[in-house]
Amino acid sequence: MANKIIIENEETETPVEEKPKETSKLTGTFQKVADFDFFISREMMMKQIPFALFIVVLLLIHIWNAHHTEKVIRQTDKLNREIKELRSEYISILSELMGESKQSSIAKKIDTLGIKELTAPPFKITSSGN
């Protein structure tokens, strides 16, 4: 007798059902973003309205803050220019005052009033008190 090897093919195998891998919500979101698969339902939109309004309010505050900052900077520059002008005016008036307060210029001004400049130095009056 010859050895016969009989190989039976099992075509009646039971198919193994693979369970889908459990993915986290974050992984699923990244998968959708990568695939550009966006399905936005009405309920989802309604849930996002408060957040969108919050973002809009933040943007408006940011724009207002930028305009306010520019306004303050312009005002500061204007005040700095005004300070420089007033300082130069103060220095010029001070130099004129110093020139007008010299003895020679004062003598010329009081000469028109009929007051003459002293030619003799002042002296001290003493009294002998008994």
C-alpha positions in Angstrom: 0.0 0.0 0.0 1.2 3.4 -0.8 1.0 6.2 1.6 -1.5 8.7 0.5 -1.7 12.1 2.0 -5.0 13.6 1.8 -5.2 17.3 2.4 -8.6 18.6 3.1 -9.3 22.2 2.3 -11.6 23.7 4.7 -13.7 26.0 2.6 -16.3 26.2 5.2 -14.3 28.3 7.6 -16.3 30.7 9.7 -15.5 34.3 8.8 -13.9 36.1 11.7 -15.6 39.4 12.4 -13.1 42.1 13.1 -14.1 44.7 15.6 -13.4 48.2 14.5 -10.6 49.8 16.5 -11.9 52.2 19.1 -10.6 55.6 18.3 -10.7 58.6 20.5 -12.8 61.6 19.7 -9.7 63.7 19.1 -8.2 61.1 16.7 -11.5 61.0 14.8 -11.6 64.8 14.5 -8.0 64.8 13.2 -8.9 62.1 10.7 -11.9 64.2 9.5 -9.7 67.3 9.2 -7.0 65.4 7.3 -9.6 63.9 4.9 -11.5 67.2 4.6 -14.6 65.4 5.6 -16.7 68.0 7.3 -20.3 67.3 8.0 -21.9 70.1 9.9 -25.3 69.5 11.3 -27.8 72.0 12.5 -27.4 71.0 16.1 -23.6 71.3 15.9 -23.9 74.8 14.5 -26.3 75.8 17.2 -23.8 74.5 19.8 -21.0 76.6 18.3 -22.9 80.0 18.1 -22.0 81.1 21.7 -18.3 80.4 21.0 -18.4 82.2 17.7 -20.1 85.2 19.3 -17.3 85.2 22.0 -14.7 85.2 19.3 -16.4 88.1 17.5 -16.6 90.1 20.8 -12.8 89.4 21.4 -12.1 90.6 17.8 -14.1 93.8 18.4 -12.3 94.5 21.7 -8.9 93.9 19.9 -9.8 96.3 17.1 -11.0 99.0 19.6 -7.9 98.6 21.7 -5.6 99.0 18.6 -7.5 102.2 17.6 -7.4 103.5 21.2 -3.7 102.9 21.4 -3.0 104.7 18.2 -5.1 107.7 19.5 -3.1 107.8 22.7 0.2 107.6 20.8 -0.9 110.5 18.5 -2.0 112.5 21.6 1.3 111.9 23.3 3.3 113.0 20.2 1.2 116.2 20.0 1.8 116.9 23.7 5.6 116.3 23.4 5.7 118.8 20.5 3.8 121.3 22.5 6.2 120.8 25.5 9.2 121.5 23.2 7.6 124.6 21.8 6.7 125.9 25.3 10.3 125.1 26.6 11.8 127.1 23.7 9.4 129.9 24.4 10.3 129.9 28.1 14.1 130.0 27.3 13.6 132.9 24.9 11.5 134.9 27.4 14.0 134.1 30.2 16.9 135.5 28.1 14.9 138.6 27.3 14.1 139.1 30.9 17.8 138.7 31.9 18.7 141.3 29.3 16.0 143.7 30.6 17.0 143.4 34.2 20.5 144.7 33.6 21.3 147.9 35.4 22.0 149.8 32.1 18.7 148.9 30.6 16.8 149.8 33.8 18.6 153.1 33.9 17.4 153.9 30.4 13.8 153.1 31.3 13.6 155.2 34.4 15.4 158.1 32.8 12.2 158.8 30.8 10.4 159.1 34.1 12.7 161.8 35.3 14.6 159.6 37.8 18.4 159.9 37.6 20.9 157.2 38.4 23.0 157.8 41.6 26.5 158.8 40.9 27.7 158.6 44.5 27.5 155.3 46.4 24.9 155.1 49.2 26.0 155.8 52.8 24.9 154.6 56.1 23.1 157.0 58.4 24.0 156.6 62.1 22.6 158.4 65.0 24.1 158.8 68.4 21.5 157.7 70.7 21.5 159.2 74.2 
